[in-house]
Amino acid sequence: MNILRISCSPRGPSSESQRLSQKIVDRLLAREPAASVVERVIGDGSLAHVDANYALAQHSATAEVSALGGIAQSDVLIRELERSDVIVIATPMHNLGVPSMLKAWIDHVVRARRTFHVTAEGKVGALRDRPVFVAIASGGRFSGEQARQPDFLTPYLKVILEMIGLHDVRFFSVEGTGGGPEAVEAARARAEAALEAHFAQTVQSG
């Protein structure tokens, strides 16, 4: 099994999203000790946004475009996706939605005539479906009865990943981290319970 982890927080290993994603990876490795983990770190700003050449390739199937720059980077990221059996996305929620680093990655991998095709019935994903785990950290609460802010992250990710063929998407979150140490511990406990329930259920169903 090949696990691809995409790490989107500028705080790196100290972030709550990375910490939560590690719990997911650990559970996956407990089931498949021989699995490999590919780390794609983008929270440090190392991933450039798409360029004009890439935009031209998206716009027209017949345009003369270079295989360098944004297209080359897109090819690398898409091949990582294609080789993976499980995807783990570790991301903060920024301003109620996805952070710009994750949006840059999405723009590279959601590519016309490569990961999706436009048909008379609409856009159809070209990738093989596989499990996608999304580990989210948020300063505010966006789910459940105590939600105090809207959530534009999870519905967007669900739709955009489905567009390229990834339908099996599961969300786990550490919410309310802006409330201080006690709130963080409570949020971690809720996330841990959700993970335990999910993996216990999949073991029973398997």
Secondary structure, DSSP 4 states (H G I P E B T S, - for coil): -EEEEEE--TTGGGSHHHHHHHHHHHHHHHH-TT-EEEEEE-TTS-SPPP-HHHHHHHH-SSS---SSTHHHHHHHHHHHHHH-SEEEEEEE-BTTB--HHHHHHHHHHS-BTTTEEEETTEEEE-SPP--EEEEEEESS--SSTT--S---HHHHHHHHHHHTT---EEEEEEE-GGG-HHHHHHHHHHHHHHHHHHHHHHHHH-
